[in-house]
Amino acid sequence: MKRFLLGIVLLAVILIYPMLISIYVTLPLFIGFAGYLVLQGIEGRGWPYIVFPMLYLINLEINLSLPLLMTLLAVLIYYFLLYPSVLFLKRCRSCVALISVLAIDLIYFGLIMIYDFIFATQSIAVNPLLLYSLAMDAIVAVLL
């Protein structure tokens, strides 16, 4: 019963939080944290670590028009190129989580900027709120 209620609360947050972000722009995006959870699912922690973050990212894309493929591409780039070299810190789980979240966020923002340059759009504005979102992402990763 406890796991069921936790699942219901988690699903409610996944469905409601991206709508709140579209209203209150000062709320952090948590793209890096969701990418890190997908990474943990790939590493074998179970299907909820893949399904729930993907639902969040899909809902984030629907509400804010952020490209979902860019998030998955950022996670895969990090997983194949940088993650094996970060694993030497395996004893410090917070360090791996922090480095992973920050790297996924930076790769994602880099891909978004390249995407915006190529297609002459503006998906995300680079301002202090973006740095705030990055800092909150890092804090949540350390608390995990």
RAMO-V164656 format. One line per field, one symbol per residue. psi: psi as a letter, one per 30 degrees, with the letter a starting at -180 (. if undefined). A space follows every 10 residues. Layout:
psi: ???
This chain:
psi: eeeeeeeeee eeeeeeefee efejffkleh eeeeeeeeee eefgfleffe eeeeeeeeee eeefhkkeee eeeeeeeeee eeeeffffge fieeeeeeee eeeeeeeeee eeeeeeeegh ajekkjlfee eeeeeeeeee eef.
